[in-house]
Amino acid sequence: FRRDQVWFTEKDQYEATDLYSLLEFKEDGKTVRNDRSFEADYIKGRYGAIPYLSNFQEI
């Protein structure tokens, strides 16, 4: 994927959702490099929008 094809959503304290692309994300004032492992960095919480997986058997 290109950086402009990766989008994140994150809810704030008021349950409003913020939508932003990886292209907009800046780290130390610089854009994310193309050779970064976007998936691994996302799971680590680097881009915000931290994944929350609940117990799906309860649903």
Beta strands, then each sheet from edge to edge (+ up, - down):
strand 1: 7-11
strand 2: 17-21
strand 3: 26-27
strand 4: 30-31
sheet 1: 1+ 2-
sheet 2: 3+ 4-
end
